[in-house]
Amino acid sequence: MSLKETISNDIKAALLSGNCFRGEVLKNFKAAMLNEEVAKNKRETGLEDNEIEQLLAREIKKRNESAEIYEKSGRQDLADNELAEKEILAEYMPKQLDESEIKKVVDEVIASMDSPNMGQVIGVVKSKLGNSADGSAIARIVKESL
C-alpha cells in the first residue's frame, strides 16, 4: 500500500473514531499533497512515496519553526498544538538515523573521495540516506568531519 493510500485510510479511521484533531491534521496534509501534485504536474499519476516523504519533512520543519516562534512569543498553547501536529506527521516518516549512523556514512563517503569538499559530501550522503536523516544534522556532521 502506498503512503498516500495509508494516509487516506488513516484519515477515515481517525474521523470515524472521533479523533478530530488527527483527522484534521491529516486532511490538511492531504491538501498539501494535492497542491504539490498540481505544482509538479503529477495530478494524474500522483506523488511517489519518496516525494511524499520530502513533503512530510518540509511540513514537519514548518511545525518546528512555528513552535519555536510561538514559544519565543510566550504562546505555549499554540506551540504545543504545532508540536502535536508534528508528532502526527512524523509517524509517516521513515525511521530516522541517529548521529553515529550518519557519521559512519559520512566517513565512508569522505574516504571514497579524492579531494572532498563540504557540498559534494553532503550531496552524496543525502542521496544515500534519502529522507531517513535530517539535512541539518548531515551538514553539521560533515562540517565536523572535514
Backbone torsions as a table, in degrees:
resi	resn	phi	psi	omega
1	MET	NA	134.8	-178.3
2	SER	-74.8	163.2	179.6
3	LEU	-62.2	-37.9	178.9
4	LYS	-62.3	-44.0	178.3
5	GLU	-65.3	-40.1	178.7
6	THR	-60.3	-45.1	-179.9
7	ILE	-65.1	-41.9	178.1
8	SER	-61.2	-44.1	178.0
9	ASN	-64.5	-38.2	179.6
10	ASP	-69.0	-31.2	175.6
11	ILE	-62.7	-48.7	179.8
12	LYS	-59.8	-46.5	-178.6
13	ALA	-62.2	-41.8	-179.2
14	ALA	-64.8	-44.5	-178.5
15	LEU	-69.3	-37.7	178.4
16	LEU	-68.8	-32.5	179.6
17	SER	-82.5	-5.6	178.2
18	GLY	90.3	6.6	178.6
19	ASN	-86.9	79.9	-174.2
20	CYS	-65.2	-38.1	-178.5
21	PHE	-60.2	-50.6	179.4
22	ARG	-61.3	-42.1	179.3
23	GLY	-61.0	-42.5	179.9
24	GLU	-67.2	-41.1	178.8
25	VAL	-60.8	-45.7	-179.1
26	LEU	-69.9	-35.4	176.5
27	LYS	-65.1	-39.9	177.4
28	ASN	-64.4	-38.2	177.8
29	PHE	-68.3	-37.7	177.9
30	LYS	-62.5	-36.5	176.0
31	ALA	-65.1	-38.9	176.7
32	ALA	-64.7	-36.5	176.6
33	MET	-64.5	-41.5	178.9
34	LEU	-62.5	-44.2	177.2
35	ASN	-59.5	-40.9	179.7
36	GLU	-66.8	-40.4	177.5
37	GLU	-60.7	-43.8	179.7
38	VAL	-65.5	-43.7	-178.5
39	ALA	-63.3	-35.7	-179.0
40	LYS	-93.4	6.0	179.5
41	ASN	57.4	43.2	-179.6
42	LYS	-121.6	30.3	-176.6
43	ARG	-61.9	-37.1	-178.4
44	GLU	-74.3	-43.4	-175.0
45	THR	-90.5	-27.8	-177.7
46	GLY	84.2	168.6	-179.4
47	LEU	-82.2	147.5	172.9
48	GLU	-74.3	162.1	-179.6
49	ASP	-59.4	-39.5	-179.2
50	ASN	-67.0	-32.6	176.6
51	GLU	-69.8	-36.6	176.9
52	ILE	-66.5	-39.3	177.7
53	GLU	-63.8	-38.3	176.8
54	GLN	-64.2	-41.0	177.5
55	LEU	-64.9	-41.0	176.1
56	LEU	-59.2	-44.4	-180.0
57	ALA	-60.6	-41.4	178.3
58	ARG	-65.0	-43.0	-179.5
59	GLU	-66.2	-38.9	178.0
60	ILE	-64.8	-41.5	178.4
61	LYS	-61.9	-41.3	177.4
62	LYS	-59.5	-43.4	-179.2
63	ARG	-63.3	-41.0	178.5
64	ASN	-62.7	-44.8	-179.5
65	GLU	-64.7	-42.2	179.2
66	SER	-63.7	-43.6	179.7
67	ALA	-60.8	-40.6	179.3
68	GLU	-62.8	-44.0	179.4
69	ILE	-64.1	-44.0	179.5
70	TYR	-62.2	-40.4	179.5
71	GLU	-64.0	-41.1	178.6
72	LYS	-65.8	-28.3	-179.2
73	SER	-88.1	0.8	178.6
74	GLY	80.0	20.9	179.9
75	ARG	-110.3	71.2	-177.1
76	GLN	-62.9	-31.9	179.9
77	ASP	-61.3	-43.6	178.6
78	LEU	-71.1	-35.8	177.9
79	ALA	-63.5	-42.6	179.2
80	ASP	-62.3	-37.9	178.2
81	ASN	-62.8	-45.7	179.0
82	GLU	-62.2	-41.2	-179.6
83	LEU	-68.2	-34.3	176.9
84	ALA	-66.6	-39.9	176.7
85	GLU	-63.5	-41.8	179.9
86	LYS	-59.9	-41.6	-179.3
87	GLU	-63.1	-39.0	178.8
88	ILE	-65.1	-45.9	-179.4
89	LEU	-66.3	-35.2	-177.4
90	ALA	-64.7	-22.0	179.2
91	GLU	-62.5	-23.0	-176.1
92	TYR	-96.3	-1.3	177.8
93	MET	-84.4	152.5	174.2
94	PRO	-66.0	160.5	180.0
95	LYS	-55.5	129.0	-179.2
96	GLN	-83.0	135.3	179.5
97	LEU	-75.3	148.3	175.6
98	ASP	-85.9	174.1	-172.8
99	GLU	-62.7	-35.1	-178.9
100	SER	-67.2	-36.7	178.0
101	GLU	-68.5	-39.8	177.4
102	ILE	-64.8	-43.9	-179.0
103	LYS	-60.6	-38.4	178.9
104	LYS	-61.1	-44.9	179.4
105	VAL	-66.8	-41.0	178.9
106	VAL	-60.9	-44.9	179.7
107	ASP	-62.5	-40.1	178.0
108	GLU	-62.9	-43.2	-178.7
109	VAL	-66.1	-44.5	179.9
110	ILE	-62.1	-41.1	-179.8
111	ALA	-65.6	-29.3	-177.1
112	SER	-84.1	-8.6	-177.7
113	MET	-102.0	147.9	179.5
114	ASP	-72.3	-58.8	178.3
115	SER	-133.0	81.9	-173.7
116	PRO	-71.3	140.2	167.9
117	ASN	-114.9	165.0	-171.6
118	MET	-57.6	-45.6	-177.5
119	GLY	-62.4	-42.9	179.4
120	GLN	-63.7	-45.3	-178.0
121	VAL	-63.3	-45.1	-180.0
122	ILE	-60.8	-43.3	179.7
123	GLY	-60.4	-45.6	-179.2
124	VAL	-67.4	-42.5	-179.3
125	VAL	-64.6	-42.8	178.6
126	LYS	-62.7	-39.1	179.5
127	SER	-67.8	-32.8	178.7
128	LYS	-73.9	-42.3	-173.3
129	LEU	-89.9	-21.2	-179.9
130	GLY	62.2	-132.6	-177.2
131	ASN	-93.3	12.2	-178.4
132	SER	-89.2	4.6	177.2
133	ALA	-145.1	143.1	179.7
134	ASP	-72.6	134.2	-178.1
135	GLY	-60.0	-38.6	-179.5
136	SER	-68.6	-34.8	177.5
137	ALA	-67.2	-40.9	177.6
138	ILE	-60.6	-48.0	-178.4
139	ALA	-60.4	-43.1	-179.1
140	ARG	-64.5	-43.3	-178.7
141	ILE	-68.2	-39.3	177.0
142	VAL	-62.5	-43.9	-179.2
143	LYS	-61.2	-41.7	179.0
144	GLU	-66.9	-34.1	-175.5
145	SER	-78.6	-25.9	-177.3
146	LEU	-88.7	NA	NA
